[in-house]
Amino acid sequence: MHQSPDLNYMLYLYLGYNVCGGTVGAIFTCPLEVIKTRLQSSKLAFRAVYYPQVQLGTISGEGMVRPTSVSPGLFSVLKSILEKEGPRSLFRGLGPNLVGVAPSRAVYFACYSKAKEQFNGIFVPNSNIVHICSAGSAAFVTNSLMNPIWMVKTRMQLERKVRGSKPMNALQCARYVYQTEGIRGFYRGLTASYAGISETIICFAIYESLKKHLKEVQLPPSSTNGTERNSTNFFGLMFAAAVSKGCASCIAYPHEVIRTRLREEGTKYKTFIQTARLVAREEGYLAFYRGLFAQLIRQIPNTAIVLSTYELIVYLLEDRAK
């Protein structure tokens, strides 16, 4: 059955909302993303902290002192950037981010829609497995096409320039990557992005489960009017999206640290597995979660709004189709 002009209009309206929302979100959350990327980097400045270590078997029980490196926190990095580089450095990489928002959202939703049609013919239509496979397929295609833009963005965010000096713009950065590393340089970190598809899958799996639970416990029609019930459902879906994104980010976050390491200039990190082993051996497993707090602050509200709005649009489309 062909969609009516009204339905097509609403779909385009939702895509437009997503692009506009993504653009505004990219501008306001850019400082958090810069801080997160700096925290993930191997070039982050550490400070040595000394902890007493008791030497067992000694009569006196006097402690031996051993140094332990501790990474700076979110506010320490923010203070350092403001003091040494100036406020403008908090918006490093914003250009590529804005350029990439519209095509990445358009590619993702187009691939998701097409993949959903295909998987509906293989599995039970509109089942959880269809949503998960469609989301994974769309993320795979989007990451493959958009990696060069995100690579340039990461390089710009990692560039440290003292206050007053002029940093590279996006075109200069892209030209430098091409001259020093060739075309392959634009695809550094792509394997880590593919590993990050697991975050999308986990998020959708948890979200669909919570959404099903919300439908089972929602208020009966007789207990409240339609407006209150729809409002309750909308905020319930926002909560479900926030929880699912938070859980997925915590579980799959290490791929982000590995991806940033792979994109660093002149780095010793070469492949996904080799990078994971190096980070674990040299810095410990907690290093895989550096910058997680900034990521959660940046991503959870955005995901909650996007997914709940998507559900609202789907509800309106179904209501009009009846």
C-alpha positions in Angstrom: 0.0 0.0 0.0 1.4 3.4 -1.0 1.8 6.0 1.7 -0.4 9.1 1.4 1.2 12.6 0.9 0.4 13.4 4.5 2.4 10.4 5.7 5.3 11.2 3.5 5.2 14.8 4.7 5.3 13.6 8.3 8.3 11.3 7.6 10.2 14.2 5.9 9.2 16.4 8.8 10.7 13.9 11.3 13.9 13.6 9.2 14.1 17.4 9.2 13.5 17.6 12.9 16.3 15.0 13.4 18.7 17.0 11.3 17.9 20.3 13.0 17.9 18.7 16.4 21.2 17.0 15.6 22.7 20.3 14.5 21.7 22.1 17.6 22.8 19.2 19.7 26.2 19.1 18.0 26.8 22.8 18.8 25.8 22.7 22.4 27.5 19.4 23.2 30.7 20.1 21.3 32.7 21.1 24.4 31.7 17.8 26.1 32.8 15.9 23.0 36.2 17.7 22.9 36.8 16.9 26.6 35.7 13.3 26.1 38.1 12.9 23.2 41.0 14.4 25.1 40.2 12.1 28.1 40.3 9.1 25.7 43.6 10.1 24.2 47.0 8.5 25.1 48.5 12.0 25.2 46.5 13.0 28.2 48.8 14.3 30.9 48.9 12.1 34.0 49.9 13.1 37.5 51.7 10.8 39.8 50.0 9.9 43.1 51.9 8.0 45.8 50.1 5.3 47.8 51.6 3.5 50.8 52.1 -0.2 50.1 52.6 -2.5 53.2 55.5 -4.9 52.8 54.3 -8.1 54.4 56.8 -10.1 56.5 58.6 -7.2 58.0 58.9 -6.7 61.7 58.3 -3.0 61.6 55.4 -3.2 59.1 56.7 0.1 57.5 55.2 0.7 54.1 57.0 1.0 50.8 55.9 3.8 48.6 54.9 3.1 45.0 53.8 5.7 42.4 50.4 5.3 40.6 49.4 7.4 37.7 45.9 9.0 37.9 44.2 10.6 34.9 42.7 14.1 35.2 39.0 14.3 35.5 36.4 16.2 33.3 36.7 19.5 35.1 40.5 19.3 35.2 40.7 18.9 31.4 38.1 21.7 30.9 40.2 24.0 33.1 43.4 23.1 31.3 41.8 23.8 27.8 40.5 27.2 29.0 43.8 28.3 30.5 46.2 27.0 27.9 44.2 27.1 24.6 41.2 29.4 25.2 37.5 28.9 25.0 37.4 28.5 21.2 39.3 25.2 21.5 36.2 23.7 23.2 34.6 23.9 19.7 37.4 22.2 17.8 35.9 19.8 15.2 32.5 21.5 15.1 32.8 22.1 11.4 33.1 18.5 10.3 30.5 17.6 12.9 27.9 20.0 11.4 28.8 18.9 7.9 28.3 15.2 8.9 25.0 15.5 10.8 22.6 15.8 7.9 24.1 13.1 5.6 24.7 10.7 8.5 21.1 11.0 9.7 19.7 10.8 6.1 21.9 7.7 5.3 21.0 6.0 8.6 17.3 6.4 8.3 17.2 5.5 4.6 19.3 2.3 5.3 17.2 1.5 8.3 14.0 1.8 6.4 15.3 -0.3 3.5 16.8 -3.0 5.8 13.6 -3.2 7.7 11.7 -4.0 4.6 14.1 -6.8 3.8 14.2 -8.3 7.3 10.4 -8.2 7.6 10.4 -10.7 4.7 12.8 -13.0 6.6 11.7 -12.7 10.2 8.4 -12.0 12.0 7.4 -8.5 10.8 8.3 -5.7 13.1 9.7 -8.0 15.7 12.7 -7.2 18.0 15.1 -9.1 15.7 14.0 -7.0 12.8 14.6 -3.8 14.6 18.0 -5.0 15.9 19.2 -6.3 12.5 17.9 -3.1 10.7 19.7 -0.9 13.2 22.9 -2.8 12.9 22.9 -2.8 9.1 22.1 0.9 9.0 24.9 1.7 11.4 27.4 -0.5 9.4 26.7 1.5 6.2 26.6 4.9 7.9 30.0 4.2 9.7 31.6 3.1 6.4 30.5 6.2 4.5 31.0 8.8 7.2 34.3 7.6 8.8 36.5 10.1 6.9 34.5 13.1 8.3 34.6 11.7 11.8 38.3 11.0 11.5 39.0 14.6 10.6 36.8 15.7 13.5 38.7 13.6 16.0 42.1 14.8 14.7 41.0 18.4 15.1 39.8 17.8 18.6 43.1 16.2 19.6 45.2 19.1 18.2 46.6 21.1 21.0 47.5 24.7 20.2 48.6 27.4 22.7 46.5 30.4 23.1 46.9 32.8 20.2 48.2 30.3 17.7 46.1 29.4 14.7 44.9 25.8 14.5 44.2 23.9 11.3 40.7 24.1 9.8 38.8 21.1 8.5 40.2 21.3 4.9 43.8 21.8 6.1 43.4 18.9 8.4 42.0 16.6 5.7 44.7 17.7 3.3 47.4 16.9 5.9 45.9 13.5 6.6 45.9 12.7 2.9 49.5 13.9 2.4 50.9 12.0 5.4 48.8 8.8 5.4 47.0 8.6 2.1 43.4 7.5 1.6 43.7 4.8 4.2 44.3 7.5 6.8 40.7 8.6 6.5 39.5 5.1 7.6 41.6 4.7 10.7 39.4 3.6 13.6 36.7 2.1 11.3 37.1 -1.4 12.9 36.4 0.2 16.3 33.3 1.9 14.8 32.1 -1.5 13.5 32.6 -2.9 17.0 30.5 0.0 18.3 27.6 -1.3 16.3 27.1 -3.6 19.4 26.1 -0.4 21.3 23.3 0.2 18.8 22.1 -3.4 19.0 22.2 -3.5 22.8 20.4 -0.1 23.0 17.6 -1.3 20.7 17.3 -4.7 22.5 16.9 -3.1 25.9 14.7 -0.3 24.6 12.3 -2.7 22.8 12.1 -4.8 26.0 11.3 -1.8 28.2 8.8 -0.5 25.7 6.9 -3.8 25.7 6.9 -3.7 29.5 5.5 -0.1 29.5 2.6 -1.2 27.2 1.8 -4.0 29.7 1.6 -1.6 32.7 0.1 1.5 31.0 -3.0 3.0 32.5 -6.3 1.7 31.3 -8.3 4.1 29.0 -11.1 4.5 31.6 -8.8 5.8 34.3 -7.6 9.0 32.5 -8.3 10.9 29.3 -6.4 10.3 26.1 -4.1 13.4 26.4 -2.8 12.4 29.8 -2.3 8.8 28.7 -0.4 9.8 25.6 1.7 12.2 27.7 2.5 9.4 30.2 3.4 7.1 27.4 5.7 9.7 25.8 7.6 10.4 29.0 7.7 6.6 29.7 9.4 6.1 26.3 11.8 8.9 27.1 12.8 7.1 30.3 13.1 3.8 28.5 15.3 5.4 25.8 17.5 7.0 28.5 18.0 3.8 30.4 18.7 1.7 27.3 21.2 4.3 26.0 22.9 4.5 29.4 23.3 0.8 29.7 24.5 0.3 26.1 27.0 3.1 26.4 28.5 1.7 29.6 28.7 -1.8 28.1 30.1 -0.9 24.7 32.1 2.2 25.7 35.7 0.7 25.4 35.4 0.8 21.6 35.3 4.6 21.7 38.6 4.8 23.6 40.2 2.3 21.1 38.8 4.3 18.2 40.3 7.5 19.4 43.7 5.9 20.0 43.7 4.5 16.4 42.9 8.0 15.0 45.8 9.7 16.8 48.6 11.0 14.7 51.9 9.1 14.8 50.4 6.6 17.2 51.8 3.2 18.2 48.3 1.8 17.9 47.8 -0.1 14.7 44.8 -2.6 14.9 41.8 -3.0 17.1 43.0 -6.1 19.1 46.6 -4.8 19.4 45.3 -1.4 20.8 43.0 -3.2 23.3 45.9 -5.3 24.5 48.3 -2.3 24.8 45.8 -0.1 26.7 45.0 -3.0 29.1 48.7 -3.8 29.7 50.0 -0.3 30.1 47.1 1.6 31.7 44.8 -1.0 33.2 41.2 -1.8 32.3 39.8 1.4 33.9 41.5 3.3 31.0 38.8 1.9 28.7 36.2 4.0 30.5 38.0 7.4 30.5 35.6 10.1 29.4 32.5 7.9 30.0 30.8 10.5 32.2 31.1 13.2 29.5 29.7 10.7 27.0 26.7 9.9 29.2 25.9 13.6 29.8 26.1 14.2 26.0 24.3 11.2 24.6 21.5 10.1 27.0 19.3 13.2 26.7 19.7 13.4 23.0 18.9 9.7 22.5 15.9 10.0 24.8 14.4 12.9 22.8 15.2 11.3 19.4 13.7 7.8 20.2 10.6 9.1 22.0 9.9 11.6 19.2 10.3 8.8 16.6 7.7 6.7 18.6 5.4 9.7 18.6 5.7 10.1 14.8 5.1 6.4 14.3 2.0 6.6 16.5 0.6 9.6 14.5 1.3 7.8 11.2 -0.5 4.6 12.4 -3.4 6.8 13.7 -3.7 8.5 10.3 -3.5 5.2 8.4 -6.5 3.8 10.3 
